[in-house]
Amino acid sequence: MNEVQRQARIQQVLSSLEAGLSRDQIAEVLGIDRKSLDQFMRRNHFPWDNIYERYVKKPQEQSFRRNPDRFQKSDRRARSIIDA
């Protein structure tokens, strides 16, 4: 699935929820089960919020390993622990 298809699927799910469809109904329309729908949305940074009963956008966080510039020079010990 390319980026355009992925974004279209996310928008389809979000708009279907706004239209009043349940997660089970949306999954059936997409030809998958609800667990797969939840996993797809979670992997695309939209975890399910039980309070609001909808998917919410979660900000992406970079790990220290992927972004070593987050450490300052005084954090050499921490850097060496992660690189180990």
N, C-alpha and C positions, 0 to 999 in steps of 0.2 A: 504494500500500500504506500503510495507516494504521499508527499506532504499535502498536496491539494485534496486528495481523496480523504486523508486523515482529518483535515480541517472540516471538510464537508460532512463527514460522519459525526464529528463532535457537534457541529451546528445542528444536524438533523436530530441528534439525541436531545440536545438542550431545548430546541424548539418543540419537540414532541412532548417533553415534560411540561413546558409552558402551556401546551394545548390541552393538557389534562390526562395524557396517557400515563399508565403506570410503567415501571421499569420492566415488568414482565411482558407487557404489551409491546413495548419498544423492542425488546430483545426478540420477540416473536416476529415482528416486522423485519428485523435485520437478519433473521435466520440463525440466531445464536441463543444460548441460554443466559439467564440473568447474571450468573457469576462471571461469564465471559464479558458481558457488557460492563459490569462493575470493574473488572480487571482492565479492560481497554481504557475506560475513562480514568481510572487511577494512574495508569502508566502514562497518561497524557496530562497529568497534573490536575485532574478533576475528581477528587475523592467525594464520596457520598456523605452528605451532612444529614444525620438522623433528625436533628431539630427542625431544620427548614425543609426536609424531605426533597432535596435536590442536590445536584452536583455543584460543587463550589470550586472556583479556580484557586489553586494553591500556588504560591510563588515558588519558582524554581530556586533551589539552593545548590551552590557548587561545593563540592567537598574540598578539603584541604589538599588532598592528593592531586586533584585536577587543577587546583589553583594555588600553587605554592607561593604566589606573590602576596597572599593574605597574611603570611608570616612576616614579622619584622626581623631584622638581622639579629636581634637579641633572642630570637626563638630558635636558634640553631639546634638546641637539644631536641626540641619538639620535632623539628624537621627531620633530624636523623632517626628518631623513633618511627616516624611515619614511613620513611624511605626504607626502613629495615625489612 
